[in-house]
């Protein structure tokens, strides 16, 4: 399965970086404007319609319209795991509805003195990749999806630094 990874060092303590990424406002602040992101709704694990923290069990419905072209794309993600231990934290979101056949995004944060190592890892499968004929065409598109991920995650990491350093 294709994966994408990006890692950066943020000149801010783990707790600050972790808290920033743990809220929907962090997602909104870090999503490049060209994605045209709109948070449609959020439901916390206890049924709260506006949870303060993206806890495991939180479901987020988003829409995007990259570059303002074409119809809005709707995505539903579920926070499946969230852990914070001494010196390390992570959370994982899984796309449960949207344009990818599989999308599992792990956000990991490692304390490194007064800095934090931020690592994003996405496991994904493009639509129709399991179909014999179409799958070959989709496989040829995979390197182009990596280019899109690179621009988006480079921007997210740059914005994280700008907000927290």
Backbone torsions as a table, in degrees:
resi	resn	phi	psi	omega
1	UNK	NA	134.2	179.4
2	UNK	-63.7	146.7	175.9
3	UNK	-135.0	156.4	173.9
4	UNK	-130.5	136.8	176.9
5	UNK	-134.8	144.9	173.6
6	UNK	-144.5	139.0	-179.9
7	UNK	-134.6	139.3	177.9
8	UNK	-141.7	155.7	172.3
9	UNK	-103.0	126.7	-178.4
10	UNK	-106.7	129.2	-179.3
11	UNK	-82.3	66.1	179.3
12	UNK	-158.8	151.4	-179.4
13	UNK	-65.0	152.1	179.8
14	UNK	-49.6	-47.3	-175.5
15	UNK	-59.5	-39.2	179.3
16	UNK	-66.1	-44.9	-178.7
17	UNK	-66.9	-43.6	179.7
18	UNK	-60.3	-47.8	-179.0
19	UNK	-63.6	-41.4	179.8
20	UNK	-61.1	-43.3	-178.4
21	UNK	-78.2	-11.1	-175.7
22	UNK	-89.0	5.2	-176.8
23	UNK	-125.6	150.8	-179.7
24	UNK	-61.8	-29.8	178.3
25	UNK	-63.2	-32.3	176.0
26	UNK	-65.0	-45.1	177.6
27	UNK	-59.8	-45.2	-179.8
28	UNK	-63.7	-41.4	-178.4
29	UNK	-69.0	-28.5	-174.7
30	UNK	-96.1	-9.8	-179.7
31	UNK	-82.0	124.1	-179.1
32	UNK	-55.6	141.3	-179.2
33	UNK	-55.1	-35.0	-176.6
34	UNK	-64.8	-12.9	177.5
35	UNK	-77.9	-18.8	180.0
36	UNK	60.7	42.5	-176.1
37	UNK	-69.9	140.4	172.3
38	UNK	-140.2	126.4	174.8
39	UNK	-82.3	115.3	-177.5
40	UNK	-82.6	-44.2	178.6
41	UNK	-165.7	163.1	177.9
42	UNK	-145.0	137.3	177.2
43	UNK	-132.1	121.7	178.9
44	UNK	-76.0	169.6	-178.0
45	UNK	-61.8	-22.5	179.0
46	UNK	-96.7	8.0	179.8
47	UNK	90.7	-2.3	178.6
48	UNK	-63.5	133.1	-176.6
49	UNK	-83.1	-4.8	-179.5
50	UNK	-146.4	65.0	-176.9
51	UNK	-65.2	143.2	-179.5
52	UNK	-72.9	-31.3	-176.5
53	UNK	-127.1	144.0	178.1
54	UNK	-79.5	79.3	179.8
55	UNK	-79.3	161.5	173.3
56	UNK	-57.0	133.3	-177.7
57	UNK	99.5	-7.3	178.0
58	UNK	-76.3	131.7	177.3
59	UNK	-109.2	129.7	-176.7
60	UNK	-120.6	125.7	174.8
61	UNK	-106.1	123.9	-176.9
62	UNK	-126.0	161.2	167.0
63	UNK	-136.1	151.2	-179.4
64	UNK	-137.7	151.3	175.0
65	UNK	-141.6	79.6	-175.0
66	UNK	-55.8	130.9	178.7
67	UNK	59.0	13.5	179.6
68	UNK	70.1	19.2	-175.6
69	UNK	-107.1	137.4	175.1
70	UNK	73.7	-176.7	-179.5
71	UNK	-73.4	159.5	175.5
72	UNK	-63.6	142.1	175.5
73	UNK	-102.7	129.0	-177.2
74	UNK	-101.9	136.9	-176.8
75	UNK	-134.8	137.0	171.1
76	UNK	-120.3	125.8	179.1
77	UNK	-119.8	148.6	178.4
78	UNK	-122.0	127.8	173.7
79	UNK	-76.1	111.9	-174.0
80	UNK	-94.6	-26.4	179.9
81	UNK	-146.6	150.5	175.9
82	UNK	-157.1	119.0	-177.8
83	UNK	-136.8	142.9	176.1
84	UNK	-136.3	117.2	177.2
85	UNK	-126.0	-179.3	-179.0
86	UNK	-63.0	110.7	174.7
87	UNK	84.9	-3.2	179.2
88	UNK	-149.4	146.5	176.8
89	UNK	-148.4	153.9	174.7
90	UNK	-158.2	157.1	165.5
91	UNK	-142.9	157.7	-174.5
92	UNK	-131.5	132.9	174.3
93	UNK	-120.4	143.0	-179.5
94	UNK	-121.9	131.7	175.8
95	UNK	-74.4	119.4	179.0
96	UNK	-106.0	-3.4	174.4
97	UNK	-161.8	127.1	-179.6
98	UNK	157.4	-167.8	-170.8
99	UNK	-75.5	-15.4	-179.8
100	UNK	-97.5	145.8	174.9
101	UNK	-70.9	-28.7	177.9
102	UNK	-149.9	136.3	176.8
103	UNK	-151.7	114.3	177.1
104	UNK	-129.2	113.7	-173.8
105	UNK	-113.0	118.4	178.0
106	UNK	-107.8	123.0	177.6
107	UNK	-104.4	116.6	-177.8
108	UNK	-121.6	142.1	-176.7
109	UNK	-130.9	125.4	-179.9
110	UNK	-120.1	129.7	174.8
111	UNK	-71.5	135.5	175.8
112	UNK	-137.7	79.0	-172.6
113	UNK	67.5	-126.4	177.8
114	UNK	-90.4	4.2	177.6
115	UNK	-107.5	170.0	178.2
116	UNK	-132.5	133.6	172.4
117	UNK	-91.8	121.6	-179.8
118	UNK	-105.2	125.9	178.9
119	UNK	-129.4	126.7	173.2
120	UNK	-108.9	134.1	176.5
121	UNK	-134.5	125.2	179.7
122	UNK	-120.6	124.1	169.6
123	UNK	-101.0	130.2	-175.1
124	UNK	-145.8	159.8	173.8
125	UNK	-138.1	124.3	179.8
126	UNK	-72.4	157.0	179.7
127	UNK	-57.5	142.8	176.0
128	UNK	65.9	12.6	-177.5
129	UNK	-67.3	-19.1	178.5
130	UNK	-85.2	-9.0	-179.8
131	UNK	-81.8	132.1	-174.5
132	UNK	-53.8	-54.6	-176.2
133	UNK	-76.4	-50.3	-178.5
134	UNK	-65.8	-34.6	-179.0
135	UNK	-57.7	-36.1	177.9
136	UNK	-65.2	-40.4	177.4
137	UNK	-66.8	-43.0	179.0
138	UNK	-62.9	-39.7	178.4
139	UNK	-59.0	-33.7	178.2
140	UNK	-71.0	-22.9	-179.0
141	UNK	-84.3	-21.0	-175.5
142	UNK	-50.1	-45.5	178.4
143	UNK	-60.2	-31.7	178.5
144	UNK	-70.7	-34.0	176.6
145	UNK	-65.7	-35.0	177.0
146	UNK	-60.2	-38.8	179.0
147	UNK	-62.9	-42.6	177.9
148	UNK	-63.6	-42.3	177.4
149	UNK	-61.7	-42.0	-177.1
150	UNK	-59.4	-47.5	179.5
151	UNK	-63.2	-42.4	-178.5
152	UNK	-67.4	-48.3	-176.6
153	UNK	-75.4	-30.2	173.6
154	UNK	-61.0	-43.9	178.1
155	UNK	-64.7	-43.8	179.7
156	UNK	-59.5	-43.9	-179.2
157	UNK	-69.6	-38.9	178.2
158	UNK	-63.5	-42.8	179.1
159	UNK	-67.5	-35.0	175.6
160	UNK	-60.5	-46.3	178.6
161	UNK	-61.7	-44.6	-178.4
162	UNK	-62.1	-36.5	-178.0
163	UNK	-76.7	-34.9	-168.0
164	UNK	-110.9	-17.0	-177.7
165	UNK	-87.5	NA	NA
